[in-house]
Amino acid sequence: MGPVGHTVISAGVGAGYWGVTQSVGAAALAFGVGVLMDADHVYDYYHWYVKRRRDKIYVLLHAWEYSIAGLALALFLSHPLLLAAALGHLAHVITDQIHNRPSRFGYSIVYRAINGFEAEAISPGH
């Protein structure tokens, strides 16, 4: 999904979180995480367009493990800001998983690392 889609989805997550918590800061955090985590694409673009190597996909911030750990930690600590960040991250990863259609475990950092970040394993036909 592109930046416009992530902005719309993240605005919805932020607005929903604000509606539940009345915390503008937490809503802004959910929105910010949902949009700004795409900054990790810069590393991939460097490899693709500067080094002319399209055989790897890194997107190091895009991983289900971070969402799961964030949600677990937020619930354990009962921390609303951590929960907001985790929800923003989760919304981003869910929409990317649906929209980009990678391999089943393409958004697992462990799976990508085990497969050497090889594009073909992560996103067949990339």
MILUM-390230 format. One line per 3 residues: number of its first residue (from 0); their letters; for each residue x, y, z of N, C-alpha, C, O, CB. Coordinates in Angstrom, 2 decimals, always signed. Glycine has a CB too. Example, Ala and Ser with C-alpha at 12.3 -4.5 7.8 and 13.67 -1.06 7.14 Angstrom:
# MILUM-390230
0> AS> +13.19/-5.69/+7.80/+12.30/-4.50/+7.80/+13.20/-3.30/+7.80/+14.24/-3.32/+8.46/+11.31/-4.47/+9.05; +12.85/-2.25/+7.08/+13.67/-1.06/+7.14/+12.90/+0.03/+7.87/+13.41/+1.14/+8.04/+14.08/-0.60/+5.72
END
This chain:
# MILUM-390230
0> MGP> +0.85/-1.17/+0.00/+0.00/+0.00/+0.00/+0.90/+1.24/+0.00/+1.99/+1.22/+0.57/-0.97/+0.00/+1.22; +0.44/+2.28/-0.62/+1.24/+3.49/-0.74/+1.00/+4.48/+0.40/+0.21/+4.21/+1.31/+0.94/+4.17/-2.04; +1.68/+5.61/+0.35/+1.60/+6.59/+1.43/+0.20/+7.16/+1.65/-0.19/+7.41/+2.79/+2.54/+7.72/+1.15
3> VGH> -0.56/+7.36/+0.58/-1.91/+7.91/+0.75/-2.79/+6.90/+1.48/-3.52/+7.27/+2.41/-2.53/+8.26/-0.62; -2.73/+5.65/+1.08/-3.52/+4.61/+1.75/-3.14/+4.48/+3.21/-4.02/+4.37/+4.07/-3.33/+3.28/+1.05; -1.85/+4.48/+3.50/-1.42/+4.38/+4.90/-1.83/+5.61/+5.70/-2.14/+5.50/+6.89/+0.09/+4.18/+4.97
6> TVI> -1.83/+6.76/+5.06/-2.26/+7.98/+5.76/-3.74/+7.89/+6.13/-4.12/+8.24/+7.24/-2.00/+9.23/+4.89; -4.56/+7.43/+5.21/-6.00/+7.30/+5.47/-6.26/+6.26/+6.56/-7.00/+6.53/+7.51/-6.75/+6.91/+4.17; -5.65/+5.10/+6.43/-5.85/+4.03/+7.43/-5.35/+4.50/+8.80/-6.03/+4.30/+9.81/-5.10/+2.74/+7.01
9> SAG> -4.18/+5.11/+8.84/-3.60/+5.56/+10.11/-4.42/+6.68/+10.73/-4.52/+6.77/+11.96/-2.16/+6.02/+9.90; -4.99/+7.54/+9.91/-5.88/+8.58/+10.43/-7.10/+7.95/+11.10/-7.56/+8.41/+12.14/-6.32/+9.55/+9.30; -7.61/+6.90/+10.48/-8.74/+6.18/+11.09/-8.37/+5.52/+12.40/-9.14/+5.57/+13.37/-9.26/+5.14/+10.14
12> VGA> -7.20/+4.90/+12.44/-6.74/+4.27/+13.69/-6.54/+5.33/+14.77/-6.98/+5.16/+15.91/-5.41/+3.48/+13.45; -5.89/+6.43/+14.40/-5.67/+7.52/+15.36/-6.98/+8.11/+15.86/-7.14/+8.35/+17.06/-4.83/+8.62/+14.73; -7.92/+8.34/+14.95/-9.22/+8.89/+15.35/-9.97/+7.92/+16.25/-10.59/+8.33/+17.24/-10.06/+9.22/+14.10
15> GYW> -9.92/+6.64/+15.91/-10.58/+5.65/+16.76/-9.96/+5.58/+18.14/-10.67/+5.48/+19.14/-10.51/+4.28/+16.11; -8.64/+5.64/+18.19/-7.95/+5.59/+19.48/-8.25/+6.84/+20.30/-8.43/+6.77/+21.51/-6.43/+5.44/+19.29; -8.31/+7.99/+19.62/-8.68/+9.23/+20.31/-10.11/+9.13/+20.84/-10.39/+9.57/+21.96/-8.54/+10.45/+19.35
18> GVT> -11.01/+8.56/+20.04/-12.39/+8.41/+20.48/-12.53/+7.57/+21.74/-13.39/+7.83/+22.57/-13.21/+7.80/+19.38; -11.68/+6.57/+21.87/-11.73/+5.69/+23.04/-11.01/+6.30/+24.24/-11.50/+6.22/+25.37/-11.11/+4.33/+22.71; -9.85/+6.91/+24.01/-9.01/+7.37/+25.12/-9.07/+8.87/+25.40/-8.71/+9.32/+26.48/-7.60/+7.00/+24.86
21> QSV> -9.54/+9.64/+24.41/-9.52/+11.11/+24.50/-8.10/+11.66/+24.62/-7.92/+12.79/+25.09/-10.36/+11.56/+25.70; -7.12/+10.90/+24.21/-5.73/+11.33/+24.27/-5.27/+11.74/+22.87/-5.11/+10.91/+21.98/-4.83/+10.19/+24.83; -5.07/+13.04/+22.70/-4.60/+13.55/+21.42/-3.19/+13.02/+21.13/-2.88/+12.66/+20.00/-4.62/+15.09/+21.40
24> GAA> -2.35/+12.98/+22.16/-0.99/+12.50/+21.99/-0.94/+11.05/+21.53/-0.16/+10.70/+20.64/-0.22/+12.66/+23.28; -1.76/+10.22/+22.14/-1.80/+8.80/+21.76/-2.35/+8.64/+20.35/-1.86/+7.81/+19.59/-2.66/+8.01/+22.76; -3.34/+9.43/+19.99/-3.90/+9.37/+18.64/-2.84/+9.79/+17.62/-2.70/+9.17/+16.57/-5.14/+10.27/+18.53
27> ALA> -2.11/+10.85/+17.93/-1.05/+11.31/+17.03/+0.04/+10.27/+16.90/+0.60/+10.08/+15.82/-0.46/+12.63/+17.54; +0.36/+9.59/+17.99/+1.38/+8.54/+17.95/+0.94/+7.37/+17.07/+1.72/+6.87/+16.25/+1.68/+8.04/+19.38; -0.31/+6.93/+17.22/-0.83/+5.85/+16.38/-0.76/+6.25/+14.91/-0.35/+5.45/+14.06/-2.29/+5.50/+16.78
30> FGV> -1.16/+7.47/+14.60/-1.11/+7.98/+13.24/+0.34/+8.04/+12.74/+0.64/+7.56/+11.64/-1.76/+9.38/+13.16; +1.21/+8.62/+13.54/+2.61/+8.78/+13.14/+3.31/+7.46/+12.87/+4.01/+7.32/+11.87/+3.36/+9.53/+14.19; +3.12/+6.50/+13.76/+3.75/+5.19/+13.57/+3.22/+4.54/+12.30/+3.98/+3.98/+11.51/+3.51/+4.27/+14.80
33> GVL> +1.91/+4.62/+12.10/+1.29/+4.00/+10.94/+1.78/+4.55/+9.62/+1.82/+3.84/+8.62/-0.19/+4.15/+11.01; +2.16/+5.83/+9.60/+2.63/+6.46/+8.37/+4.15/+6.42/+8.25/+4.69/+6.06/+7.21/+2.14/+7.90/+8.29; +4.82/+6.79/+9.32/+6.27/+6.99/+9.24/+7.10/+5.72/+9.22/+8.29/+5.76/+8.91/+6.70/+7.81/+10.39
36> MDA> +6.50/+4.58/+9.55/+7.30/+3.36/+9.51/+7.72/+3.00/+8.09/+8.59/+2.15/+7.91/+6.52/+2.21/+10.13; +7.13/+3.64/+7.10/+7.56/+3.41/+5.72/+8.93/+4.03/+5.43/+9.47/+3.84/+4.34/+6.53/+3.96/+4.75; +9.47/+4.76/+6.38/+10.81/+5.33/+6.20/+11.85/+4.24/+5.96/+12.91/+4.50/+5.39/+11.21/+6.17/+7.42
39> DHV> +11.56/+3.02/+6.39/+12.52/+1.94/+6.18/+12.67/+1.55/+4.71/+13.60/+0.84/+4.35/+12.11/+0.72/+6.98; +11.75/+2.01/+3.87/+11.87/+1.74/+2.44/+13.08/+2.44/+1.82/+13.57/+2.02/+0.77/+10.60/+2.17/+1.72; +13.54/+3.50/+2.44/+14.69/+4.24/+1.91/+15.89/+3.31/+1.71/+16.59/+3.40/+0.71/+15.06/+5.41/+2.84
42> YDY> +16.11/+2.42/+2.67/+17.23/+1.47/+2.57/+17.05/+0.56/+1.36/+18.01/+0.31/+0.62/+17.34/+0.63/+3.87; +15.84/+0.06/+1.17/+15.58/-0.80/+0.01/+15.74/-0.02/-1.29/+16.35/-0.51/-2.24/+14.17/-1.41/+0.10; +15.20/+1.19/-1.35/+15.31/+2.01/-2.56/+16.77/+2.29/-2.91/+17.14/+2.33/-4.08/+14.54/+3.33/-2.39
45> YHW> +17.57/+2.49/-1.90/+19.00/+2.69/-2.13/+19.58/+1.48/-2.86/+20.30/+1.64/-3.85/+19.75/+2.94/-0.80; +19.28/+0.29/-2.37/+19.80/-0.93/-3.00/+19.23/-1.12/-4.40/+19.94/-1.55/-5.31/+19.47/-2.15/-2.14; +17.95/-0.81/-4.57/+17.30/-1.03/-5.86/+17.74/-0.03/-6.91/+18.06/-0.41/-8.04/+15.80/-0.97/-5.71
48> YVK> +17.76/+1.25/-6.55/+17.96/+2.29/-7.56/+19.39/+2.83/-7.64/+19.80/+3.31/-8.70/+17.03/+3.42/-7.29; +20.13/+2.77/-6.57/+21.51/+3.25/-6.60/+22.46/+2.09/-6.91/+23.29/+2.18/-7.81/+21.88/+3.92/-5.24; +22.32/+1.01/-6.16/+23.20/-0.14/-6.38/+22.71/-1.05/-7.51/+23.43/-1.95/-7.94/+23.33/-0.95/-5.10
51> RRR> +21.48/-0.83/-7.97/+20.88/-1.63/-9.04/+20.76/-3.11/-8.67/+20.98/-3.99/-9.50/+21.69/-1.49/-10.32; +20.43/-3.35/-7.40/+20.25/-4.73/-6.92/+18.82/-4.87/-6.40/+18.46/-4.26/-5.40/+21.29/-5.08/-5.79; +18.03/-5.67/-7.07/+16.63/-5.87/-6.69/+16.40/-7.27/-6.12/+15.26/-7.72/-6.02/+15.72/-5.65/-7.89
54> DKI> +17.47/-7.94/-5.74/+17.35/-9.32/-5.28/+17.05/-9.44/-3.78/+16.87/-10.54/-3.28/+18.61/-10.07/-5.59; +17.01/-8.32/-3.07/+16.77/-8.34/-1.62/+15.61/-7.41/-1.27/+15.39/-6.39/-1.93/+18.06/-7.93/-0.84; +14.88/-7.78/-0.22/+13.85/-6.92/+0.36/+14.10/-6.91/+1.86/+14.08/-7.95/+2.51/+12.37/-7.42/+0.01
57> YVL> +14.34/-5.73/+2.40/+14.64/-5.63/+3.83/+13.45/-5.11/+4.64/+13.02/-5.77/+5.58/+15.85/-4.72/+4.04; +12.93/-3.95/+4.30/+11.87/-3.28/+5.07/+11.89/-3.70/+6.55/+10.99/-4.39/+7.04/+10.48/-3.60/+4.45; +12.91/-3.28/+7.22/+13.22/-3.77/+8.57/+12.18/-3.42/+9.63/+12.12/-4.09/+10.66/+14.53/-3.23/+8.99
60> LHA> +11.37/-2.41/+9.40/+10.33/-2.06/+10.39/+9.01/-2.80/+10.14/+8.11/-2.76/+10.99/+10.08/-0.56/+10.37; +8.89/-3.45/+9.02/+7.67/-4.15/+8.64/+7.75/-5.60/+9.13/+8.29/-6.46/+8.43/+7.45/-4.09/+7.11; +7.22/-5.87/+10.30/+7.27/-7.24/+10.82/+6.16/-7.46/+11.85/+5.94/-6.67/+12.76/+8.65/-7.52/+11.46
63> WEY> +5.48/-8.58/+11.66/+4.43/-8.97/+12.60/+4.97/-9.09/+14.03/+4.27/-8.77/+14.99/+3.80/-10.31/+12.17; +6.19/-9.52/+14.17/+6.77/-9.73/+15.50/+6.76/-8.45/+16.33/+6.54/-8.50/+17.54/+8.19/-10.27/+15.38; +7.00/-7.31/+15.69/+7.01/-6.03/+16.42/+5.61/-5.69/+16.91/+5.45/-5.22/+18.04/+7.54/-4.90/+15.52
66> SIA> +4.61/-5.91/+16.08/+3.23/-5.64/+16.49/+2.83/-6.53/+17.67/+2.25/-6.06/+18.64/+2.27/-5.85/+15.31; +3.15/-7.81/+17.56/+2.79/-8.76/+18.61/+3.49/-8.41/+19.92/+2.87/-8.39/+20.98/+3.13/-10.19/+18.19; +4.79/-8.14/+19.84/+5.54/-7.79/+21.05/+5.02/-6.47/+21.64/+4.87/-6.35/+22.85/+7.06/-7.67/+20.74
69> GLA> +4.75/-5.50/+20.78/+4.23/-4.22/+21.25/+2.88/-4.36/+21.93/+2.65/-3.77/+22.98/+4.11/-3.26/+20.10; +1.98/-5.13/+21.33/+0.67/-5.34/+21.94/+0.79/-6.06/+23.28/+0.15/-5.68/+24.26/-0.24/-6.14/+20.99; +1.60/-7.11/+23.31/+1.77/-7.86/+24.55/+2.35/-6.98/+25.66/+1.87/-7.00/+26.79/+2.68/-9.07/+24.32
72> LAL> +3.37/-6.22/+25.32/+4.00/-5.34/+26.30/+3.05/-4.24/+26.75/+2.98/-3.91/+27.94/+5.27/-4.73/+25.71; +2.32/-3.66/+25.81/+1.37/-2.60/+26.15/+0.28/-3.10/+27.08/-0.11/-2.41/+28.02/+0.74/-2.02/+24.88; -0.23/-4.29/+26.82/-1.27/-4.85/+27.66/-0.72/-5.25/+29.03/-1.38/-5.05/+30.05/-1.92/-6.06/+26.98
75> FLS> +0.48/-5.81/+29.04/+1.11/-6.21/+30.30/+1.40/-5.00/+31.18/+1.16/-5.03/+32.39/+2.41/-6.99/+30.03; +1.90/-3.93/+30.57/+2.25/-2.72/+31.32/+1.08/-1.76/+31.46/+1.16/-0.77/+32.20/+3.40/-2.01/+30.64; +0.00/-2.04/+30.74/-1.17/-1.16/+30.71/-0.74/+0.26/+30.35/-1.05/+1.23/+31.05/-1.90/-1.18/+32.07
78> HPL> -0.03/+0.35/+29.22/+0.54/+1.63/+28.79/-0.17/+2.11/+27.52/-0.01/+1.51/+26.46/+2.07/+1.49/+28.54; -0.96/+3.20/+27.61/-1.75/+3.64/+26.46/-0.93/+4.14/+25.27/-1.36/+3.97/+24.13/-2.66/+4.72/+26.89; +0.22/+4.74/+25.50/+1.03/+5.21/+24.38/+1.67/+4.04/+23.62/+1.74/+4.05/+22.39/+2.12/+6.16/+24.87
81> LLA> +2.12/+3.05/+24.36/+2.68/+1.87/+23.72/+1.60/+1.12/+22.93/+1.86/+0.60/+21.85/+3.32/+0.94/+24.76; +0.41/+1.08/+23.48/-0.71/+0.44/+22.78/-1.03/+1.21/+21.50/-1.29/+0.60/+20.46/-1.96/+0.37/+23.69; -1.02/+2.53/+21.56/-1.29/+3.34/+20.37/-0.25/+3.06/+19.28/-0.60/+2.89/+18.12/-1.29/+4.84/+20.73
84> AAL> +1.01/+3.01/+19.67/+2.08/+2.74/+18.70/+1.92/+1.34/+18.10/+2.07/+1.15/+16.90/+3.47/+2.88/+19.37; +1.62/+0.38/+18.94/+1.45/-1.00/+18.47/+0.26/-1.12/+17.51/+0.34/-1.84/+16.52/+1.26/-1.95/+19.67; -0.82/-0.42/+17.80/-1.99/-0.47/+16.92/-1.71/+0.21/+15.58/-2.15/-0.27/+14.53/-3.19/+0.19/+17.60
87> GHL> -0.99/+1.33/+15.62/-0.61/+1.99/+14.37/+0.27/+1.08/+13.52/+0.10/+0.99/+12.31/+0.12/+3.29/+14.66; +1.21/+0.42/+14.17/+2.11/-0.52/+13.47/+1.31/-1.69/+12.91/+1.49/-2.07/+11.76/+3.21/-1.03/+14.43; +0.44/-2.26/+13.72/-0.35/-3.41/+13.30/-1.23/-3.07/+12.10/-1.33/-3.87/+11.16/-1.22/-3.91/+14.47
90> AHV> -1.86/-1.92/+12.12/-2.70/-1.52/+10.99/-1.88/-1.42/+9.71/-2.33/-1.81/+8.64/-3.40/-0.17/+11.28; -0.68/-0.91/+9.83/+0.20/-0.77/+8.67/+0.57/-2.15/+8.12/+0.49/-2.38/+6.91/+1.47/+0.02/+9.04; +0.98/-3.04/+8.99/+1.42/-4.37/+8.53/+0.24/-5.16/+7.95/+0.40/-5.85/+6.95/+2.07/-5.15/+9.70
93> ITD> -0.92/-5.06/+8.58/-2.10/-5.77/+8.05/-2.43/-5.29/+6.65/-2.64/-6.09/+5.74/-3.32/-5.57/+8.98; -2.47/-3.97/+6.46/-2.83/-3.45/+5.14/-1.77/-3.79/+4.10/-2.10/-4.07/+2.95/-3.03/-1.93/+5.20; -0.51/-3.78/+4.49/+0.54/-4.19/+3.55/+0.43/-5.67/+3.19/+0.60/-6.05/+2.03/+1.93/-3.90/+4.14
96> QIH> +0.15/-6.50/+4.18/+0.02/-7.94/+3.94/-1.11/-8.20/+2.93/-0.96/-9.02/+2.03/-0.25/-8.71/+5.27; -2.22/-7.50/+3.09/-3.36/-7.68/+2.20/-3.07/-7.08/+0.82/-3.31/-7.73/-0.20/-4.62/-7.05/+2.80; -2.58/-5.87/+0.80/-2.40/-5.15/-0.46/-1.22/-5.66/-1.28/-1.33/-5.80/-2.50/-2.23/-3.68/-0.18
99> NRP> -0.09/-5.93/-0.64/+1.13/-6.29/-1.37/+1.23/-7.77/-1.70/+2.00/-8.16/-2.58/+2.33/-5.89/-0.58; +0.46/-8.58/-1.02/+0.42/-10.03/-1.26/+1.79/-10.70/-1.31/+2.14/-11.35/-2.30/-0.30/-10.28/-2.56; +2.57/-10.56/-0.23/+3.86/-11.26/-0.20/+3.62/-12.74/+0.07/+2.48/-13.19/+0.16/+4.80/-10.65/+0.90
102> SRF> +4.70/-13.50/+0.21/+4.55/-14.89/+0.61/+3.90/-14.91/+2.00/+3.83/-13.88/+2.68/+5.94/-15.65/+0.62; +3.43/-16.05/+2.40/+2.69/-16.18/+3.66/+3.41/-15.53/+4.84/+2.78/-14.88/+5.67/+2.45/-17.64/+3.97; +4.72/-15.70/+4.93/+5.48/-15.17/+6.04/+6.36/-13.98/+5.63/+7.34/-13.66/+6.30/+6.34/-16.26/+6.64
105> GYS> +6.01/-13.35/+4.53/+6.81/-12.26/+3.99/+7.00/-11.08/+4.93/+7.99/-10.35/+4.83/+6.20/-11.78/+2.74; +6.06/-10.88/+5.83/+6.19/-9.77/+6.79/+6.67/-10.24/+8.16/+6.43/-9.57/+9.17/+4.87/-9.06/+6.93; +7.34/-11.36/+8.19/+8.00/-11.83/+9.41/+9.48/-11.52/+9.28/+10.13/-11.97/+8.33/+7.75/-13.37/+9.65
108> IVY> +10.03/-10.76/+10.20/+11.45/-10.42/+10.16/+12.31/-11.68/+10.33/+13.38/-11.78/+9.74/+11.80/-9.38/+11.27; +11.84/-12.62/+11.12/+12.57/-13.87/+11.31/+12.62/-14.65/+10.00/+13.68/-15.14/+9.60/+11.91/-14.73/+12.43; +11.49/-14.77/+9.33/+11.43/-15.47/+8.04/+12.34/-14.80/+7.01/+13.08/-15.48/+6.30/+9.98/-15.52/+7.52
111> RAI> +12.28/-13.48/+6.95/+13.12/-12.77/+5.98/+14.59/-12.96/+6.27/+15.39/-13.16/+5.36/+12.78/-11.28/+5.98; +14.96/-12.91/+7.55/+16.37/-13.09/+7.92/+16.84/-14.51/+7.60/+17.93/-14.71/+7.05/+16.57/-12.80/+9.42; +16.02/-15.50/+7.94/+16.37/-16.89/+7.65/+16.59/-17.10/+6.16/+17.44/-17.88/+5.75/+15.28/-17.85/+8.17
114> NGF> +15.81/-16.39/+5.35/+15.91/-16.51/+3.89/+16.86/-15.49/+3.27/+16.84/-15.27/+2.06/+14.54/-16.36/+3.27; +17.68/-14.87/+4.11/+18.70/-13.94/+3.61/+18.12/-12.70/+2.93/+18.78/-12.07/+2.11/+19.59/-14.65/+2.64; +16.88/-12.36/+3.28/+16.19/-11.19/+2.71/+16.05/-11.30/+1.18/+15.92/-10.29/+0.49/+16.93/-9.90/+3.07
117> EAE> +16.08/-12.54/+0.68/+15.94/-12.77/-0.76/+14.54/-12.40/-1.23/+13.54/-12.89/-0.70/+16.25/-14.25/-1.10; +14.48/-11.54/-2.22/+13.19/-11.05/-2.73/+12.29/-12.18/-3.19/+11.09/-12.14/-2.94/+13.42/-10.08/-3.88; +12.83/-13.17/-3.84/+12.01/-14.25/-4.38/+11.30/-15.06/-3.27/+10.18/-15.52/-3.47/+12.88/-15.18/-5.23
120> AIS> +11.93/-15.22/-2.13/+11.32/-15.93/-1.01/+10.25/-15.07/-0.33/+9.24/-15.58/+0.15/+12.40/-16.35/+0.01; +10.48/-13.77/-0.29/+9.60/-12.86/+0.42/+8.40/-12.47/-0.43/+7.27/-12.42/+0.05/+10.36/-11.63/+0.84; +8.66/-12.19/-1.69/+7.61/-11.74/-2.60/+7.84/-12.37/-3.96/+8.41/-11.73/-4.85/+7.57/-10.18/-2.69
123> PGH> +7.39/-13.61/-4.14/+7.62/-14.29/-5.41/+7.15/-13.46/-6.60/+6.06/-12.90/-6.59/+6.92/-15.64/-5.40; +8.01/-13.40/-7.62/+7.68/-12.61/-8.80/+8.00/-11.13/-8.66/+7.62/-10.33/-9.52/+6.25/-12.77/-9.11; +8.68/-10.76/-7.59/+9.00/-9.35/-7.33/+9.82/-8.77/-8.45/+10.18/-7.59/-8.41/+9.76/-9.20/-6.01
END
